[in-house]
Amino acid sequence: MDEELQRIREKKLRELQDGLQRPKTEFKVHPVDSTNFQGMLKTHKFLVVDFWAEWCGPCRRVGPVVEDLARELGDRVTFAKCNTDQNPSIASGFGINAIPTIILFSSGQVADVVVGALPKETLKARLFKAFGLQE
């Protein structure tokens, strides 16, 4: 009986250790440009695109917020970044004249537009509302 209990303990310990060693899925922010933008819109039900530029100070504050949200919500929402200097036609197509601008797409359609550097929780609330997500 003691040997069987010891085997069960060892098995459970191995299972716990295996679970800790398995890498978690890492969700990232995808770069988008004219070659993949339409494909991203078609293949992702919920898509968040951060329109930014290298020289934009507020954009540098929004970048880490978008990355955090991608890690947190990446199993339900796809996150992407579009450099407006390198892709002016995409930005102008959506009438973007101030950055950072974050556009939330639901099934390829604009669900919400966020202009400026919002705090993480405020942006997250906008995502949940636009996409009808639950905590």
Order of alpha helices (4+ residues) and beta strands (2+ residues): alpha-beta-alpha-beta-alpha-beta-alpha-beta-beta-alpha
